[in-house]
Amino acid sequence: ATAVARAVTYQTTSDTPPSSRDIKFSVVSADNESVVAANTNLSIEAVYDRPTLVDVNGAEATAYFTDPVNLLSSSVQISSPENAGIASVSISIAEEDIKFGDQLGSKADGLFTINWQSWSDGASTVHSDTFGVKDFGVEGVVADGIKTAVFSPPSGSYSSTDFQALLENLTYKNAAANGPDQSAARNFSITVT
């Protein structure tokens, strides 16, 4: 009986579990008499299911040329199991992968352009409410050889649909006057929080 009691586990798949459960262990004798062996209170801590990106097929090799191409698939989706608002989307690239003239921008000309080489810690720009994409602030973070553009709403959070519209409009191009450096791929990392 002791081995059985020690092997008991508890699991819930609820996104909103209770904060605790009272569990009663009892032993039934051979003549069907129940004797309470122990009561215990199990504390439960909910685990946040982070949003994930689905169908992010990136830009093809044509991204090395001077015309902007979509950074992500136009069918990119953000899955948010908790149905909570999303605070930010971060796009990062290793400094060693950045080539002269590399730019992150938007399909709608003039909304924002990030020149990766000059993008610095604390740099900021604004993506205006245009073409179905809400206002976003964009802040630069540079740490450990990684440059990041953090997109977030002016206050609070936006829905996954709002961030999907932003991601669908992101473009990459290389604006180097002497032609783009095609010596290496540009590898971006995208994080949703």
N, C-alpha and C positions, 0 to 999 in steps of 0.2 A: 504494500500500500504506500509506503514512503517513496519508493521509486516512481510510482504512478503520479503521486502528488507533486513531486519535483519536476516531472516532465510536462506539466500543464502549462500552456502558453495562452496568451490573449492577444487578439489582433482585431482591429476594426478597419474597414475600408471607407468609412464615412469621412467626408471633408470637414464635418463639424462634429467631432466626437465629444462625448461628455468629458468633463475635467477629471472624473474619477469613476471607479466601479467598485462596489462592495462585492467581495467574493467569499463564499462560504464553502469550506471543505468539510465534508462529512464522510463518515465511514459507516457502512451497513454491515452488521454482524451476520453470521450464517443463519440465525433465526429471525432475520428481517428487522432487527432493532437498530434504529439510526442513532448514532452518537455524534454530536458536533465535535469535530476535531479542532477546527480553527476558523477564525474570521480574519480577513485582511482587506485593507483598502488599497486599491491599485490606482496610482496617479497616472493620468494620461496626458501626454503633451502632443498637440496637433502638429503635424509636419507640413510645412508649406510646399505645395507642388509648384515648382517654378514653371513659368511659361517656356515654351519651346518653339523653335522655328521649324516649319514644314515646307518642303519644296523650294529650297533656296538655290537651285541650280544657278551658278554664277555666270558671269560674262565670258564670252568666248575669247579667242586670241585677238580678235579685232579690237579689243579694248586697248591695245597698244597704240592705236592710231589717234589722230587728233579729233575725230568726231566722238562725242560722248556715247557710251553704251551703258545699258542697264547693269548695275552692279549685281542685282539679284533677278531671279525669275519674276515675271509679272504675276505669277500665281502663288507667290510666297504667302504663307499664312503663319499667324502666331496663334498657337494653341495655349489657352490659359485655363487649365483644369479648375482652378479656384474661382474663375470668373471675376477675378479682382482687377482693379485698374492697374495699368502698367506705368511704372515710374520713369523708366528710361530705356533707351536702346543705345548700346555702345558699339562703335565700329573701330577696330584696332588694326594696326599694321606695324610690323617690326621696322625700326629705322633702317636696318640694313637692306630691307626690301624696297625702300622708297628710291625712286629714280627721279632725276631732275625733270620737272614739269608735271609730275603726277598730281592729279586733282580729283577730289571728291566733290560732286555737285548734285544738282537737281535737274530733271528734265526741263523744267520751266526756267529759261535763261534768266539770270540776274537774281534769283532768290538767294542763293548762297554758293560760294565756292571756297573749298578748303584746299590750299596749296600745302601738301603734306610736308615739304621740306621746311617751310617757315612756320608751320603749325607748332605752337609752343604751349607749355603748361600755363593754364589760366587764360589762354586765348579764347575769344568767344565771338559768335556771330548769331544772327537770327534768321530763321526760315519763316517767312511771312505766310499768313493764311491765304493761300492761293492754290488754284487748280485742285480743290478737294483735299488739300493737306493743311491741317490746322497749324497754328503758330507753334514753333518749337524753338527753344533756346539750344545753342550748340556750344559746349564748353570743351576746351582742350585739356587733356591730361597727358603728361609725358613722364614715364617712369620705367626704369629697368630696360631701356632700349626699345620701348613700345610707345607709339603715338596713338592716342585714342580721341575720337570725337564722340562726346556723350550728348545725345539728343534727349531733351526732356521738356515737358510742358512748362509754361510760365509759372504755374502753381498746381499742386495736387497731382493727379494722374489722368491719363487718357485711356480709352478702351483699346483693345487689341486691334480693332478695325482702324482706328486713327493711326496707330503705329504702322499697320500694314500699308496704308496709303503712303506714308513717308517712305517706307522701305521700297515700295514699288517704283517710286520716283527717283531713287538714288542712282547717280551715274558716276562712271569713272572715265577719265580721259587723260591723255598726256599732251600737254600744250607746249612742249619744247619746240622752239623755233627751228632747230636743226634736225627735227625728226625725233620720234620717241625712242628711248632706250629699250630694246627688246631682248636684253641679255638675260632677263630672269622674269619669272611669273610674279605677280603681286598677290600675296596671300593675305586676305582679310579675315579677321575673327569678329563675329557679331554676337553680342550678348544682350539678352532681354531680361530686365529686372522689374 
